Structures are given as structure tokens and as C-alpha cells.
């Protein structure tokens, strides 16, 4: 069973505490393990718009690709999940959290474009940089 809560200053506040307590009372005695998993945000609408409207568009226009082709090429270069022979299996950008997507993936693309191809990608608007 999964119960959600919030950690504040070292204290755990469990949402629906009554339901949680009721669930515990229904369990057999014995040793248990608890796992805390931090919920992380997926990329925002503004971050996604910047990626597709600026990063992908700039590079696709430069290299002569359709946007989806550019997106796939970048995933194969920067988000390698594994390989089968010579075939690269990329991760999905949809699985990336905000910091992974924007600070790692997009930053690496922008640096690669500048260093390897002398392409300047317009920086993101301030509202795009909100990672909360």
C-alpha cells in the first residue's frame, strides 16, 4: 500500500493519517521496511515550449531535419538507454524530471550545439527556469 505525505524539517506528515493508522492496525505484527520516495516534478509547459520552440526548432532548421527527427537524433546522442548491436535505444524525455530534463539534457544539447557546431541557441525566458 502506498501512502503519501510531506517531509518538513525532519518530520513526516502523512496525508489521510486516519486511513494510514487503520491500515496499520489491520496488519500482522512483524518487521517491516519503509521506503521514502521523493516526488519530483516533470517539466513545465514553459520548459517544454522552450525545448520544442527554441532548442529543437533552431537545430532542426540548421541541420535540415523535421522537429521530430531532430528530437529523436538528440535523444540518441544524449539519452542513451542501451544498445543492441549498432542500434541505439534512447530514453524517453517524458521520463525525465525537471532537473534532469532541463539542467542536464537541454544544457548538454545547447553546449554541444555551440562548441561542436557554432550554433547559438537563444537562452530561455526567466519563467522557464522555475524548477519547483
ABEGO torsion letter per residue (X at the ends): XBBBBBBBGGBBBBBGAAAAAAAAAABBBEBBBBBBBBBBBBBBAAAAAAAAAAAAAAAAAAAGBBAAAAAAAAAAAABBAEBBEABBBBBBAAABBAAAAAAAAAAAAAAAAAAAAGBBBBBBBAAAABAX
